[in-house]
Amino acid sequence: MLLLQIKDYIEANHEVSLSHLAKHFNIPVSAMQDMVYQWVKKGKVAIVQKNKETCSTTEKSSQVACSGQCGGCAQTIKETNLSEVWYQWL
């Protein structure tokens, strides 16, 4: 049920930071990251870096696939700087 509430919140706000989601739902940032990642894997949510480059995961891995305009952020989601992670409903 919480995953659906997270979905609804991201969808309603269009773009939201990981830290804001964690505060809103009163959940540790690391736990919230894992929950939002479920939507990223399904292709429903994109990761948006602070410079607003949209990233999403590839179908067969947990690697982040960027547009390349940001220099190619080939990092795993776990390695992404949490203070700069934003999510966008697709």
Secondary structure, 3 states (H helix, E strand, C coil): CHHHHHHHHHHHHCEEEHHHHHHHHCCCHHHHHHHHHHHHHCCCEEEECCCCCEEEECCCCCEEEECCCCCCCCCEHHHCCHHHCEEEEC
